[in-house]
Amino acid sequence: MKTRKIFNASNVFGTIAFFDLLIAIPGTVEENPLLTVALVAVFAICVYLAMKEDGKIR
């Protein structure tokens, strides 16, 4: 099934982290510093889970 190869957990977490880093975080830096910190935490968690899913970390 091709959809499993496209929509696996690693790709989903990586996509969330990518859009969080490029779109969400820069847009909130000046307006709401607490939201920026929360988005950085979401980015870090998504990167960690994507790497764990790929088997790069234990």
C-alpha angles and dihedrals in degrees: 000000000000096000090065090056092049100040102041120141094256093056093045094050091045092051092049091050092047095052091042091055097044104036115015104041098048091047094056102041098096099030105046120011094184092055089049091055090048091050091049088053090050089050092051093047093048092049091049093049092046091051091046091050091052091051095243092126133027 
